[in-house]
Amino acid sequence: SLNFENPVTIDRVEIVNGWARSEELYNMNNRVSSLKITAAGGGSATVALQDSNFDYQSSDVGLSGFSYQFAIDAVHKGRDPDTCIAEIRIHGRPGPAAQGMN
C-alpha cells in the first residue's frame, strides 16, 4: 500500500522487474508479469511487464486518490518461489482536490 496525506494523481510508473543485479539472480527468482494498481476511491490499472528486460519498463496509470494498493496478479516463474521487483518510480502530481492548496 501507498498512502498520501493529500490526494495524488499517479500518471505513470516505471518498474525494474526481478532481482536485476545479475542474469543469474534474475532467472533464479520469480518476476512480475502483471501488477494491478488500485486507488482506494475507485479505479484501477494493470501494468504488464516483459520478462528478460533489466531496464525500467514504463506504463501510464492515470489514477487519483489518497491511497493505492499494489497487487501482483501473475509472475514469470523462476527456480525459487519468491518474487522480486528491484525498483519502482512513481510519477505523479497533486490530485484534483489538492490543487490550489498552499
N, C-alpha and C positions, 0 to 999 in steps of 0.2 A: 504494500500500500504506500501511497504517496499523498500526504495531506498538506494543505496550504491554509494560512490564516485568512487570506482573501481569495476570491475566485481567480483562476488562472486558465487561460486558453492554451492548450498544448497544440502547436501547429505541426510539429514534426518530431520524430525520434530517430536517432542514429544508434545502431547496435553493433558491437563487435561480438559475434556469436562464438560460443565454445570457449575452451581454455586455449586461447590463441598464442600462447607463449612459444609453442613448437608444434610441428605437424604431428609428432608422436603423441603429445598430450592432447591435442585437438581430437585426434581419432580415438583416443582411449576413452574419452568421456562423451556422454550424450550432448547433442547440440539442439537448440530450439529450432523447430521448423515453422511453428505457428505460435504467436503470442497475442493474447487478447487483452486490450486495454479498455477498461470500463470506467466511465465517470459516474460517481455516486448519484448525481442528479439526473442521470439518464444519458443514453448514448454510449456506443462502443465502437472500437476499431480493431480490426485484426491485422496483424503485421506478419507477413510471410517472409521467412529468412532462408536464403540459399545455403546449401552446405558447401564446404571447401572454399569459403570466402573468409579470409583472415582480416579483411579491412572493414570499415564502417559500412553498414547497409542502412540506407535512409528510407523512411516511409512517412508520408503525410498522414496526420491523425485527425486534426480539426475537432477536438473535444474541449468543452468548457466545464469547469466545476471547481469545488473546493477539495475534493478527494478522488483519487484514482486507484483502481485495483489492477495489477498486472498478473495475468494468469497464463501459464504455459499450457497450450492446447495439444501440441504434438511435438515429438522430438525426432531428430535423426539419431539412430542408435549407435552407441559406441560400445566398447568392450565392458566398461564399468557402468553401473546403473545411475550414477549421479549425473546431473545436468548442469552445464556451465554457461554463463554469459560473462564475457570479460569486461565489457563496458557498455553503459547506456548514456547517451547525451539526449537531453530534453530541450527542445527549442520552443519557447512559449512567450506569452505576454500577459499583462493583466487582463483578466476576464471582463465581460461586459459590465458587471455591477461595480467593479473596482476602478474602471476608467474614470478619470476626473477626480479621484480621491487624492488627497495630499498626504 
